Amino acid sequence: MPVTLNTDQKAAFKAIQKFLDHPAADVFVLKGYAGTGKTFLMQHIAQWLKEKERKFCMLAATGRAATVLRGKTGFSASTVHGELYNFDKIDGLDEETLAESSASGMAGQMTMQFTTRSADAETTIYIVDEASMLSGTLTEGNGFAVFGSGILLYDFFQVANKSKIIFVGDPCQLPPVGQSFSPALDTDWLAKQQRFPVSVKLSKIERNKDDNDILVLAAAIRTMSESRERIKFPKIPASNLNNVKLHATDDIMFNLYAANYKAAGPNSCLAIARSNKKVQMINRDMRRELFGSGYVPLQVGDVLLVTQNNYSVPLTNGDFVIVNELEETEQKLGLKFQKVLVTALASGKEFKMLISLDTLESLKGNLTNDQSKALIIDFNDQMKAKGFHQKSEQYREAMREDPYLNCLKVSYGYAVTCHKAQGGEWNNVYLFLDKSMYGSPYYELCKWWYTAVTRAKDELNLVNDWWVA
């Protein structure tokens, strides 16, 4: 990475300076492919803003992306969700709804409501990394927690008010779940939201060690995605490339992954797979390698992936933690919990808390809506017995501290889907593909390949199957 800005980056920096002084323009879209130095430019912008004593705030789409951004730039960064939303209330705790829930045996239409904070009174400059992941359509979430209007970008614009936003992202990466494009990087979409967008694209690749062809492969996939020709069974052009290792079978590649994991640890390598089912299978195989069985209870040394933002500790969806200590397991309302001491892999910080053992074995890594609601109803009954009303500060304080409501939702973290890996990078990535990927549209598959490939810094591994060219 250069110490000074290259020609591309200098032009982008000048455009951003102009944008910041423009009376009408309110959104700047900085697009760039993997390795073009987006993060380096963000650091440069932040340093310049600091010197000019202008108020700015660095954000990222996920907790892991925020941690990576913090580590690379040296400036504090948080998630967009954390910046926008505050807990407000629980809907559906009135007597009538609870009676209906009790009669039906289901937990009714109960929702945990998070509202947007008040709009900015003074101008702030928001720099938002991994903006390709930000949703511009109604997001269902887990059906239990409701955030603002349900449309993240709409809420962001309401809160930002007359502030300026710089969206930074790679247009070739996967779009938000349920969308075919990344709205935060699309100037046409932004203009339709009554924004005044300006856009610049970085194209000169800077992050490339000598003879490392991972970004060469990424560029080839990008070219495929931009082609008008739509092949029914496109092949990934991964043959004869430095730093891209092809293996004979999934089993051989898995054994190499297990050996690398044991030698280098979880911060260095990761397996990425197409489906939750394949992820679960690799997680079980890795636990068998490490602990003798894929079905043994949670162990010291297990790596876990946080699957839902936590509001009692700074751990968010996509963070990886390692188990340091295990205490007693307990049951409540038919759900299993265990007190653990974990270390966040990205920050090195330790946290002691309850985790949900039920989420460990579920495909999606979350409690069902009814399980979550049962915990809320039980908590509410305890508060009523103490005479705490839902709007009271005592109720809110107790809610923030309740270990069951705030238990950590996790799955095993030896393998993840590509969406979960987005925003992070590892020295070695093991990419487990299968023919089910051809159920995806051509353009979407190219984006999936591109996103998965660009998670690897030093070495990419995949099986030399018929879909490799």
C-alpha positions as CSV (number, residue, x, y, z in Angstrom):
1,M,0.0,0.0,0.0
2,P,1.4,3.4,-0.9
3,V,2.4,5.9,1.8
4,T,1.1,8.7,-0.4
5,L,-2.1,8.8,-2.5
6,N,-1.9,7.5,-6.1
7,T,-3.4,9.5,-9.0
8,D,-6.8,7.8,-8.7
9,Q,-7.0,8.4,-4.9
10,K,-5.8,12.1,-5.2
11,A,-8.7,12.8,-7.7
12,A,-11.2,11.1,-5.4
13,F,-9.9,13.1,-2.4
14,K,-10.2,16.3,-4.3
15,A,-13.8,15.3,-5.3
16,I,-14.6,14.6,-1.6
17,Q,-13.2,18.0,-0.5
18,K,-15.4,19.7,-3.2
19,F,-18.4,17.6,-2.1
20,L,-18.0,18.6,1.6
21,D,-18.1,22.3,0.6
22,H,-21.0,21.9,-1.8
23,P,-24.2,23.5,-0.5
24,A,-26.6,20.9,-2.0
25,A,-24.7,17.6,-2.4
26,D,-25.4,15.4,0.6
27,V,-24.2,11.8,-0.4
28,F,-20.8,10.9,-1.8
29,V,-20.4,7.4,-3.2
30,L,-16.8,6.1,-3.2
31,K,-16.7,2.9,-5.2
32,G,-13.7,0.7,-5.6
33,Y,-12.8,-2.9,-6.3
34,A,-10.8,-5.1,-3.9
35,G,-7.3,-3.7,-3.5
36,T,-7.9,-0.2,-4.9
37,G,-7.1,1.4,-1.5
38,K,-10.5,2.5,-0.3
39,T,-9.6,2.0,3.4
40,F,-6.3,3.9,2.9
41,L,-8.2,6.8,1.4
42,M,-10.7,6.7,4.2
43,Q,-7.9,7.0,6.7
44,H,-6.5,9.9,4.8
45,I,-9.9,11.7,4.7
46,A,-10.4,11.1,8.5
47,Q,-6.9,12.4,9.3
48,W,-7.6,15.5,7.2
49,L,-11.0,16.1,8.8
50,K,-9.4,15.8,12.3
51,E,-6.7,18.4,11.3
52,K,-9.5,20.7,10.0
53,E,-11.4,20.1,13.3
54,R,-14.5,19.0,11.4
55,K,-16.9,16.6,13.2
56,F,-17.0,13.2,11.6
57,C,-18.1,9.7,12.5
58,M,-16.8,6.4,11.0
59,L,-19.3,3.6,10.6
60,A,-19.5,0.1,9.0
61,A,-22.2,-2.2,8.0
62,T,-21.3,-5.0,10.5
63,G,-19.4,-5.3,13.8
64,R,-16.6,-7.2,12.2
65,A,-16.2,-4.6,9.4
66,A,-16.2,-1.8,12.1
67,T,-13.4,-3.7,14.0
68,V,-11.4,-4.1,10.7
69,L,-11.9,-0.4,9.9
70,R,-10.8,0.6,13.4
71,G,-7.7,-1.5,13.1
72,K,-6.7,-0.3,9.7
73,T,-7.4,3.5,10.2
74,G,-6.7,4.0,13.9
75,F,-10.0,5.9,14.3
76,S,-12.9,4.6,16.4
77,A,-15.7,3.0,14.3
78,S,-19.1,1.6,15.2
79,T,-22.0,-0.1,13.4
80,V,-24.7,1.8,11.5
81,H,-27.3,0.0,13.7
82,G,-25.5,1.1,16.9
83,E,-25.4,4.7,15.7
84,L,-29.1,4.9,14.7
85,Y,-31.2,2.8,17.1
86,N,-32.1,2.8,20.7
87,F,-34.4,0.4,22.6
88,D,-37.9,1.9,23.1
89,K,-40.4,-0.6,24.2
90,I,-42.0,-4.1,23.8
91,D,-45.2,-4.2,21.9
92,G,-47.7,-6.9,22.7
93,L,-47.3,-7.0,26.5
94,D,-50.8,-5.8,27.2
95,E,-53.2,-8.1,29.0
96,E,-55.3,-8.8,25.9
97,T,-52.4,-9.9,23.7
98,L,-50.9,-12.0,26.5
99,A,-54.3,-13.7,27.1
100,E,-54.5,-14.5,23.4
101,S,-50.9,-15.8,23.4
102,S,-51.7,-18.0,26.4
103,A,-54.8,-19.4,24.9
104,S,-53.1,-20.3,21.5
105,G,-49.9,-21.6,23.1
106,M,-48.0,-19.1,20.8
107,A,-46.4,-15.9,21.7
108,G,-48.6,-13.6,19.6
109,Q,-47.6,-10.5,17.8
110,M,-45.0,-9.3,20.3
111,T,-42.1,-7.2,19.1
112,M,-39.1,-5.5,20.6
113,Q,-39.2,-2.0,19.2
114,F,-36.0,0.0,18.6
115,T,-36.5,3.6,17.5
116,T,-34.2,5.9,15.6
117,R,-32.4,8.5,17.7
118,S,-33.2,12.2,17.2
119,A,-32.0,13.8,14.0
120,D,-28.6,15.5,13.9
121,A,-28.8,19.1,15.1
122,E,-25.3,20.0,13.9
123,T,-23.6,18.8,10.7
124,T,-21.6,15.6,10.9
125,I,-19.7,13.9,8.2
126,Y,-20.4,10.2,8.2
127,I,-17.9,7.8,6.5
128,V,-19.6,4.4,6.1
129,D,-17.5,1.4,5.1
130,E,-18.9,-1.8,3.5
131,A,-21.9,0.2,2.3
132,S,-22.7,-2.4,-0.3
133,M,-24.4,-4.4,2.6
134,L,-26.8,-1.6,3.6
135,S,-30.4,-2.4,2.8
136,G,-32.8,0.0,1.1
137,T,-35.9,-2.2,1.4
138,L,-38.1,-3.4,4.2
139,T,-36.1,-5.9,6.3
140,E,-38.0,-8.5,8.2
141,G,-35.0,-9.3,10.5
142,N,-35.9,-12.1,12.9
143,G,-39.5,-11.0,13.1
144,F,-39.1,-10.2,16.8
145,A,-36.9,-7.1,16.9
146,V,-38.1,-4.2,14.9
147,F,-35.7,-1.4,14.0
148,G,-37.2,1.9,13.2
149,S,-39.1,1.9,9.9
150,G,-37.5,-1.4,8.9
151,I,-35.7,0.3,6.1
152,L,-32.1,1.0,7.2
153,L,-31.1,3.6,4.6
154,Y,-34.4,5.5,5.0
155,D,-33.7,5.7,8.8
156,F,-30.1,6.7,8.2
157,F,-31.2,9.6,6.0
158,Q,-33.8,10.7,8.6
159,V,-31.2,10.7,11.4
160,A,-28.4,12.3,9.3
161,N,-30.8,15.2,8.5
162,K,-28.6,17.8,6.8
163,S,-25.3,16.0,7.5
164,K,-23.1,14.6,4.8
165,I,-22.6,10.9,4.1
166,I,-19.7,9.2,2.3
167,F,-20.7,5.7,1.4
168,V,-17.6,3.5,0.6
169,G,-17.9,0.0,-0.9
170,D,-17.2,-2.5,-3.6
171,P,-19.9,-2.6,-6.3
172,C,-19.0,-6.2,-7.2
173,Q,-19.6,-7.6,-3.7
174,L,-22.9,-9.3,-2.6
175,P,-25.8,-6.9,-2.2
176,P,-28.0,-6.9,0.9
177,V,-30.0,-10.1,1.5
178,G,-33.1,-9.9,-0.6
179,Q,-31.9,-7.2,-3.0
180,S,-30.4,-7.5,-6.5
181,F,-28.2,-4.5,-6.2
182,S,-26.5,-2.3,-3.5
183,P,-28.7,0.8,-3.1
184,A,-26.2,2.8,-1.1
185,L,-23.8,2.6,-4.0
186,D,-26.4,3.3,-6.7
187,T,-26.7,7.0,-7.6
188,D,-30.0,6.5,-9.5
189,W,-31.6,4.9,-6.4
190,L,-30.2,7.6,-4.1
191,A,-31.5,10.4,-6.4
192,K,-35.0,8.8,-6.2
193,Q,-34.8,9.1,-2.4
194,Q,-34.4,12.9,-2.8
195,R,-30.7,12.7,-2.2
196,F,-28.1,14.7,-4.2
197,P,-25.4,12.1,-4.8
198,V,-21.9,12.5,-6.2
199,S,-19.9,9.4,-7.2
200,V,-16.2,8.5,-7.9
201,K,-14.7,5.1,-8.7
202,L,-11.2,3.9,-7.8
203,S,-9.9,1.3,-10.3
204,K,-6.1,1.1,-9.9
205,I,-5.3,-2.0,-7.9
206,E,-2.8,-1.2,-5.1
207,R,-3.1,-4.1,-2.6
208,N,-1.2,-6.9,-4.3
209,K,1.9,-8.6,-3.2
210,D,4.3,-9.7,-5.9
211,D,3.0,-12.7,-7.9
212,N,-0.2,-12.9,-5.7
213,D,-2.9,-13.8,-8.2
214,I,-5.9,-13.7,-5.8
215,L,-6.9,-10.2,-7.0
216,V,-6.2,-11.3,-10.6
217,L,-8.8,-14.0,-10.1
218,A,-11.2,-11.5,-8.6
219,A,-10.7,-9.2,-11.6
220,A,-11.4,-12.1,-14.0
221,I,-14.7,-12.9,-12.1
222,R,-15.6,-9.2,-12.2
223,T,-15.1,-9.2,-16.0
224,M,-17.3,-12.2,-16.2
225,S,-20.1,-10.4,-14.2
226,E,-19.9,-7.4,-16.6
227,S,-20.1,-9.6,-19.7
228,R,-23.4,-9.5,-21.6
229,E,-23.0,-13.2,-22.4
230,R,-24.8,-15.3,-19.9
231,I,-23.5,-18.9,-19.6
232,K,-25.7,-21.5,-18.0
233,F,-22.8,-23.1,-16.1
234,P,-20.0,-20.5,-15.8
235,K,-16.7,-21.8,-14.6
236,I,-14.5,-20.1,-12.1
237,P,-11.1,-19.3,-13.8
238,A,-8.9,-20.4,-11.0
239,S,-6.3,-22.6,-12.7
240,N,-2.6,-21.9,-12.9
241,L,-2.7,-18.9,-10.5
242,N,-0.2,-18.1,-7.8
243,N,-1.6,-18.3,-4.3
244,V,-4.7,-20.1,-5.6
245,K,-4.4,-23.8,-4.6
246,L,-6.5,-26.4,-6.2
247,H,-7.2,-29.7,-4.4
248,A,-8.5,-33.1,-5.5
249,T,-11.4,-33.5,-3.1
250,D,-13.4,-31.8,-0.4
251,D,-11.9,-34.2,2.1
252,I,-8.3,-33.4,1.2
253,M,-9.0,-29.7,1.4
254,F,-10.8,-30.1,4.7
255,N,-7.8,-32.0,6.2
256,L,-5.5,-29.2,5.0
257,Y,-7.8,-26.6,6.6
258,A,-7.8,-28.5,9.9
259,A,-4.0,-28.7,9.9
260,N,-3.7,-25.0,9.1
261,Y,-6.2,-24.1,11.8
262,K,-4.4,-26.1,14.4
263,A,-1.1,-24.5,13.4
264,A,-2.1,-20.9,12.8
265,G,-5.4,-20.4,14.7
266,P,-8.8,-19.0,13.9
267,N,-7.7,-15.4,13.1
268,S,-5.6,-16.8,10.2
269,C,-7.9,-19.1,8.3
270,L,-11.6,-19.7,7.6
271,A,-13.9,-22.0,5.6
272,I,-16.6,-20.5,3.5
273,A,-19.5,-22.5,2.1
274,R,-22.6,-22.0,0.0
275,S,-25.3,-23.2,2.4
276,N,-26.1,-23.2,6.2
277,K,-26.3,-27.0,5.9
278,K,-22.7,-27.3,4.5
279,V,-21.5,-24.8,7.1
280,Q,-23.0,-27.0,9.8
281,M,-21.3,-30.1,8.4
282,I,-17.9,-28.5,8.2
283,N,-18.3,-27.1,11.8
284,R,-19.1,-30.7,13.0
285,D,-16.1,-32.2,11.1
286,M,-13.8,-29.5,12.6
287,R,-15.0,-30.2,16.1
288,R,-14.5,-33.9,15.5
289,E,-10.9,-33.1,14.5
290,L,-10.4,-30.9,17.6
291,F,-12.4,-32.7,20.3
292,G,-12.9,-36.3,19.1
293,S,-16.6,-35.8,18.1
294,G,-18.7,-33.2,16.3
295,Y,-21.4,-33.7,18.8
296,V,-19.6,-33.1,22.1
297,P,-20.9,-30.3,24.3
298,L,-19.3,-26.8,24.0
299,Q,-15.6,-27.0,24.8
300,V,-12.9,-24.6,26.0
301,G,-11.1,-23.6,22.8
302,D,-14.3,-23.7,20.6
303,V,-14.6,-20.8,18.2
304,L,-18.1,-19.2,18.0
305,L,-19.7,-16.8,15.5
306,V,-22.0,-14.2,17.0
307,T,-25.3,-14.3,15.0
308,Q,-27.2,-11.5,16.6
309,N,-26.2,-8.0,17.9
310,N,-25.9,-8.0,21.6
311,Y,-26.9,-4.9,23.6
312,S,-25.2,-5.7,27.0
313,V,-21.6,-6.1,25.6
314,P,-20.0,-4.7,22.4
315,L,-20.4,-7.9,20.4
316,T,-22.3,-7.8,17.1
317,N,-23.5,-10.1,14.3
318,G,-20.5,-11.4,12.5
319,D,-18.0,-11.2,15.4
320,F,-15.9,-14.3,16.2
321,V,-15.1,-15.2,19.8
322,I,-13.1,-18.1,21.4
323,V,-14.2,-19.9,24.6
324,N,-11.8,-19.5,27.5
325,E,-13.8,-20.8,30.4
326,L,-17.0,-22.8,30.9
327,E,-19.2,-22.7,34.0
328,E,-22.4,-24.5,34.8
329,T,-25.2,-25.1,32.3
330,E,-28.8,-24.2,33.3
331,Q,-32.3,-24.4,31.9
332,K,-35.1,-21.9,31.8
333,L,-38.4,-22.3,30.1
334,G,-37.1,-25.3,28.3
335,L,-34.1,-23.4,26.9
336,K,-30.5,-24.3,27.7
337,F,-27.9,-21.7,28.7
338,Q,-24.3,-21.8,29.9
339,K,-22.1,-19.1,31.5
340,V,-18.9,-18.7,29.6
341,L,-15.8,-16.5,29.4
342,V,-15.0,-15.6,25.8
343,T,-12.4,-13.5,24.0
344,A,-13.4,-11.5,20.9
345,L,-10.9,-12.5,18.2
346,A,-10.8,-9.1,16.6
347,S,-10.3,-6.9,19.7
348,G,-8.9,-9.3,22.2
349,K,-11.4,-8.1,24.8
350,E,-12.9,-10.7,27.3
351,F,-16.6,-11.0,28.2
352,K,-18.3,-13.2,30.8
353,M,-21.9,-13.9,30.0
354,L,-24.6,-16.5,29.3
355,I,-24.8,-18.0,25.9
356,S,-27.7,-19.8,24.4
357,L,-26.9,-23.5,23.8
358,D,-30.0,-23.9,21.6
359,T,-28.7,-21.5,18.9
360,L,-25.5,-23.6,18.6
361,E,-27.4,-26.5,17.1
362,S,-29.8,-24.5,15.0
363,L,-29.2,-23.9,11.2
364,K,-29.7,-20.2,11.5
365,G,-27.9,-19.6,14.8
366,N,-30.9,-17.8,16.4
367,L,-33.8,-18.6,18.8
368,T,-37.2,-18.9,17.2
369,N,-39.6,-16.0,17.7
370,D,-41.6,-18.0,20.2
371,Q,-38.6,-18.9,22.2
372,S,-37.5,-15.2,22.4
373,K,-41.0,-14.1,23.3
374,A,-41.3,-16.7,26.0
375,L,-38.2,-15.1,27.7
376,I,-39.8,-11.6,27.4
377,I,-43.1,-12.7,28.9
378,D,-41.3,-14.4,31.8
379,F,-39.2,-11.2,32.4
380,N,-42.3,-9.0,32.2
381,D,-44.1,-11.2,34.8
382,Q,-41.1,-10.7,37.1
383,M,-41.2,-6.9,36.6
384,K,-45.0,-6.8,37.3
385,A,-44.4,-8.7,40.5
386,K,-41.9,-6.0,41.5
387,G,-44.3,-3.2,40.5
388,F,-42.1,-1.9,37.6
389,H,-44.0,-0.4,34.7
390,Q,-42.6,-1.0,31.2
391,K,-41.9,2.7,30.7
392,S,-40.1,3.1,34.0
393,E,-36.3,3.4,34.2
394,Q,-36.2,0.5,36.7
395,Y,-37.8,-1.8,34.0
396,R,-35.4,-0.6,31.3
397,E,-32.4,-1.0,33.6
398,A,-33.5,-4.5,34.6
399,M,-34.0,-5.4,30.9
400,R,-30.5,-4.2,30.0
401,E,-29.0,-6.4,32.8
402,D,-31.2,-9.5,32.5
403,P,-28.7,-12.3,31.6
404,Y,-31.3,-14.4,29.7
405,L,-32.7,-11.6,27.5
406,N,-29.1,-10.6,26.8
407,C,-27.7,-14.0,26.3
408,L,-25.2,-14.3,23.4
409,K,-26.7,-16.0,20.3
410,V,-23.9,-17.9,18.6
411,S,-23.2,-20.7,16.2
412,Y,-19.9,-22.6,15.7
413,G,-17.4,-20.4,13.8
414,Y,-15.1,-22.8,11.9
415,A,-17.1,-22.3,8.7
416,V,-19.5,-19.5,7.6
417,T,-21.6,-18.5,4.6
418,C,-20.3,-15.8,2.3
419,H,-22.7,-13.1,3.7
420,K,-21.4,-13.8,7.2
421,A,-17.7,-13.5,6.0
422,Q,-18.4,-10.2,4.2
423,G,-16.5,-7.3,5.8
424,G,-13.6,-9.5,7.0
425,E,-10.4,-11.0,5.5
426,W,-8.2,-13.9,6.4
427,N,-4.7,-15.0,5.4
428,N,-6.1,-18.4,4.1
429,V,-9.6,-19.1,2.9
430,Y,-11.0,-22.5,2.1
431,L,-13.8,-22.2,-0.4
432,F,-16.3,-25.2,-0.4
433,L,-18.4,-25.1,-3.6
434,D,-21.1,-27.4,-4.8
435,K,-23.3,-27.7,-7.9
436,S,-26.3,-26.2,-6.0
437,M,-24.6,-22.8,-6.7
438,Y,-25.9,-23.0,-10.3
439,G,-29.4,-22.5,-8.8
440,S,-28.4,-18.8,-8.5
441,P,-28.7,-16.3,-11.4
442,Y,-25.5,-15.8,-13.3
443,Y,-24.9,-12.2,-12.1
444,E,-25.6,-13.2,-8.5
445,L,-23.2,-16.2,-8.7
446,C,-20.4,-14.0,-10.0
447,K,-20.9,-11.6,-7.1
448,W,-20.9,-14.6,-4.6
449,W,-17.6,-15.9,-6.1
450,Y,-16.0,-12.4,-6.1
451,T,-17.0,-11.7,-2.5
452,A,-15.7,-15.2,-1.3
453,V,-12.4,-14.9,-3.3
454,T,-11.7,-11.4,-1.9
455,R,-11.9,-12.6,1.7
456,A,-8.4,-14.3,1.1
457,K,-5.3,-12.3,1.6
458,D,-2.4,-14.8,1.1
459,E,-3.9,-18.0,-0.1
460,L,-7.2,-19.2,-1.6
461,N,-8.1,-22.9,-1.6
462,L,-10.7,-24.7,-3.6
463,V,-11.4,-28.1,-5.1
464,N,-10.4,-28.7,-8.7
465,D,-13.9,-29.8,-9.7
466,W,-15.7,-29.5,-13.1
467,W,-16.7,-25.9,-12.4
468,V,-13.0,-24.8,-12.3
469,A,-11.5,-23.5,-15.6
